[in-house]
Amino acid sequence: MSSRTPPSALPVAGGAPPFPAALSSVRDPRLYGTDFWLAFLANFLFTSGNSLLFRFADFVAFLGGSAGTAGLVVGLGTGVSLFVRIVQGRVMDRRGPRVVWIVSSLLFVLSCVAFMPLESLGPGVYAARMAYASGIAGMFTCSVVHICTGVRVERRAELIGTLGVSGFLGMIVGPRIGDWIFRSGDALRGDYVLMFALSALLGAVYLGIVVYLTRHSRPPVTGDHLPIGRVLIEHWPGVLVAVAMMMGIGQVVHSTFLTRFRDARDLEGISVFFLFYAPTAILLRLAGGRWFERVGRRRATLVALGLLATSMLLYPEVATEWNLVWPALAAGSGHAILFPCVTTLGAEAFPERYRATGTTLILGFMDVGILCGAPTLGAVIDRFGFDAMFFTAATVIGTVGVAFAASSLARWRRNELPVGTSPGTAADVADW
């Protein structure tokens, strides 16, 4: 059973703590109980295994594919996971996250195992990647839904942000393990088998923690559920879905193509990128605490989009592995701010009984960004090179930022609700 108190027992918004959030919030037992720290550990294990597979484009190249082929495999896998997400969200709204979380974790483990015997490109690669993407989709959504259960709306961005610290720690560990496995410089089939085996092992431990965390899970008490089409039409979160896509595009660059960029520029490795990317995000999350609610999540989102676009423009200047520090700082800062803001804004566009559907939708559009971005950016690389790819990504992110700013200003001028809120959301949460 969750160790957190019911929402009625939690403090209302406003009144920043007298000490930095990193010192006060994480000691709040009403939010950060045993369940949270177990979820924190589980997320660390999962992201370590996931980031270990950032060399997936190398694996596709080892099997005889190009950057475009890698983008296609990743994109198709993500496309299938979009449809899976719809089912996952509906099941979670009705039955809670337990079943979806366990099944998704199993999919992650089994997909890693399925990659191990593959020796050539073919249907097996695509099928395993589809299972892998579907597993990741459920694992991310279920962890967010689980930790936000029983938490006041205005504290959710903080809680998601703090959970994300474990993810950034995993992003430090995973690539370092990958660099150790491939330290010889000449990738062999056994190296890739070991990479997938370690990811599967981390996923198996993650699964055990999930089973324990959800052992007392009970279905949520909700009213009648409308058809999914009507729910989406009535509560569509607008331009936020495009912003979520930009998160996906940002992830494609460093999770799929960074190793290929390393080879093109003859860099020694990519671990330096994550050594700065992750700690930057961690420091911002811990030092920021409730900064999102005080500054306004829409303002914060605009800042994050600017940082993400800037990171793309810094990659072309990279000449050595240590030059990766600069795009890492910008990308890590943008990711740290963007994810909790967009996730909570998107989920709050839906009534509480459809919270899992709302969370699934906004995370699903991150997958749309990957679906569209991976093959498109991969094709740009194959035809025009990496500099053109980075400029393309920066242009698209900047354009979406302008559209989001215009949409937010228009909503603010109409003086409807505080920007970012919706019927049923606490009216004192200011987001502009």
C-alpha positions, -999 to +999 in steps of 0.1 A: +000+000+000+012+035-008+030+052+021+018+086+011-011+104+028-043+111+010-045+143-011-066+161+016-037+159+040-012+175+018-003+212+018-019+236-007+002+254-034+021+285-027+046+294+000+080+283-011+101+265+015+126+286+034+154+263+024+165+250-011+141+224-024+170+199-026+172+201+012+136+203+022+113+186-004+132+153-006+128+149+032+090+153+030+077+119+041+043+127+028+057+125-007+090+107-005+082+075+014+094+040+009+073+035-023+089+065-039+125+054-032+118+019-044+104+034-076+135+056-078+158+026-076+137+007-102+138+037-126+176+039-122+180+002-131+156+006-161+173+037-175+207+021-170+196-008-191+179+014-217+208+038-221+231+008-224+213+002-257+220+037-270+244+018-293+215+002-311+223+021-343+258+005-341+241-029-338+221-022-369+252-012-387+269-044-375+241-063-391+246-044-424+222-015-421+227+023-426+217+052-404+185+054-423+178+017-416+184+022-379+160+052-380+134+030-397+137+002-372+134+026-343+106+045-359+085+015-368+090+000-333+078+033-318+049+035-342+035+002-330+040+013-294+017+042-300-013+019-306-002-002-276-002+030-254-039+035-261-047+001-247-023+006-218-039+039-208-075+025-208-065-005-188-047+017-162-077+040-159-099+010-151-076-013-132-046+007-121-010+003-133-001-031-118-010-054-148+003-031-174+035-024-155+043-061-150+035-070-186+055-041-200+085-050-178+083-086-192+083-073-227+114-052-221+133-083-207+121-106-235+129-082-263+165-078-250+168-116-250+153-117-285+180-094-299+208-117-287+207-145-314+201-122-344+228-123-370+213-104-399+187-077-406+152-092-410+118-094-395+133-105-361+150-071-356+118-052-363+096-075-341+121-073-312+123-035-315+084-033-315+082-053-283+111-033-268+093+000-276+060-012-263+076-023-230+093+010-225+061+029-232+043+010-204+072+012-180+075+050-182+038+057-180+031+033-151+059+047-130+046+083-135+010+072-127+021+052-097+042+080-080+015+106-087-013+086-071-025+105-040-004+136-047-018+171-051-018+184-086+007+213-078+033+189-065+033+164-093+058+182-115+082+183-086+077+146-078+082+135-115+112+157-117+128+141-086+121+106-099+138+117-131+170+122-112+173+084-111+169+083-149+198+107-154+219+087-130+211+057-152+222+076-183+256+081-167+260+044-158+246+028-190+269+044-216+299+038-193+291+001-192+287+003-230+321+019-234+336-008-212+320-036-233+332-021-266+366-009-252+386-028-278+372-006-306+364-036-329+328-046-321+322-084-321+290-103-320+298-114-285+300-077-274+264-071-286+252-103-269+267-091-236+251-057-241+216-071-245+222-097-218+231-070-192+200-049-202+178-080-198+193-086-163+187-050-152+151-053-165+146-085-146+156-069-113+133-039-122+104-064-127+109-078-093+107-044-077+076-036-097+059-068-084+067-058-049+056-022-053+022-031-066+015-061-044-014-042-027-026-025-058-064-019-060-084-007-090-092+030-089-127+041-079-140+060-110-172+067-128-183+056-162-157+057-189-165+074-222-153+060-256-116+069-262-124+090-292-148+113-273-123+116-244-095+127-268-117+152-286-131+168-255-098+171-237-072+175-264-042+194-250-035+214-281+000+225-290+014+206-261+013+175-282+038+191-306+060+201-277+060+165-266+071+155-301+101+178-297+112+158-266+111+127-287+132+143-315+157+155-289+160+120-275+165+105-310+196+126-316+216+114-286+200+079-281+202+068-317+226+089-338+252+100-313+274+069-318+272+074-356+282+110-351+311+098-330+323+077-359+319+105-384+340+129-363+364+102-352+357+109-315+370+086-288+336+078-273+303+093-261+305+088-224+316+124-219+283+136-233+263+117-206+288+125-178+277+162-183+242+157-197+230+138-167+246+157-138+234+190-153+198+177-153+202+162-118+214+195-104+186+214-120+160+190-108+172+190-072+180+227-070+148+236-088+124+216-066+091+236-068+106+261-093+082+249-120+051+260-101+066+293-089+079+304-123+051+288-143+053+256-163+046+273-197+074+298-192+097+270-181+086+250-212+096+278-235+130+281-218+135+243-222+127+244-259+152+272-265+179+251-247+170+220-267+173+240-300+206+255-289+220+221-281+214+211-318+233+241-330+263+233-308+269+198-322+284+209-355+312+226-336+323+194-320+358+184-330+369+163-300+350+141-274+353+169-248+335+193-271+304+172-265+302+190-231+285+221-246+256+204-263+253+181-233+249+210-209+222+226-231+203+193-238+205+182-202+191+215-190+163+214-216+153+178-208+154+184-170+129+212-174+107+200-203+097+165-192+079+172-159+063+204-172+049+189-204+039+156-187+019+173-160+003+200-182-008+173-207-022+150-180-041+179-163-060+186-195-079+155-187-103+148-157-087+128-129-104+095-139-087+097-173-053+107-158-036+075-172-050+082-206-038+118-205-003+108-194-002+080-220-013+105-247+014+131-239+041+104-236+028+088-267+035+120-287+070+118-275+070+085-293+055+103-324+085+125-323+107+095-323+086+078-350+088+108-373+122+120-362+143+088-364+137+079-401+136+115-412+168+126-394+185+093-404+177+100-441+190+136-438+223+122-424+226+097-452+220+123-479+233+156-465+254+148-434+252+154-397+254+192-398+223+194-419+205+170-395+213+191-365+202+223-383+169+206-393+162+195-358+169+230-344+146+246-369+117+223-361+121+227-324+123+265-327+092+266-349+072+246-323+085+269-296+071+299-314+038+282-319+036+272-283+044+308-272+016+322-295-009+296-282-001+303-246-003+341-250-036+338-268-050+317-240-037+341-213-052+371-231-086+354-233-084+354-195-101+320-193-083+300-166-047+303-154-026+292-184-021+254-183-051+246-161-084+230-171-118+224-155-112+203-123-076+216-119-067+237-089-074+273-100-045+287-080-019+269-101-004+297-123+014+285-154+022+317-172 
